[in-house]
Amino acid sequence: MEWLSQHCPLLPAAQGCPRPGRGTLLLVVTLSLLMYPVLRSLALQLHSAVTGSYVSGTHSIAFINCLNEQIAKDIARYFWKGELEESTEILLLVKTRTSKIGELSNYVRSIHPFEIPEIISLPIDQGNPLYLKGIEESVPRD
């Protein structure tokens, strides 16, 4: 009994079994790490289905360099409510704190003439430190 309490301090003495070996622990850790992306994806999809919220990473933005405006217009045709649309759009980039995106989106929706304006947020992963510091200093905290 004394050996068991010294070598298995987390198990009650009545169980009488030693801890699993290193191989078992390594297998459990490895399987957990391998299954995490799958389980996370399933959890996000379930949450999205239940709440109707967006799953991050489902869509992507493609930046396309065009030789001239006509080529850009040819590429920019899209279908809206079953009809082919050809409209000139101007891209506005707003740099702000991630915490302010909801407030910015609400403001844009309140003044934008489109029924569903295009508002997409991309986090800034890296950039010129001095420029990023300028954003930090010019946009008030919550």
Salt bridges, closest charged atoms under 4 A:
GLU69 OE2 - LYS73 NZ 3.53
ASP74 OD1 - ARG77 NH2 3.31
GLU86 OE2 - ARG77 NE 3.00
GLU103 OE1 - LYS100 NZ 3.95
GLU115 OE1 - LYS81 NZ 2.84
GLU136 OE2 - ARG97 NH1 3.15
GLU136 OE2 - ARG141 NH2 2.94
GLU137 OE2 - LYS133 NZ 3.77
ASP142 OD1 - LYS100 NZ 3.64
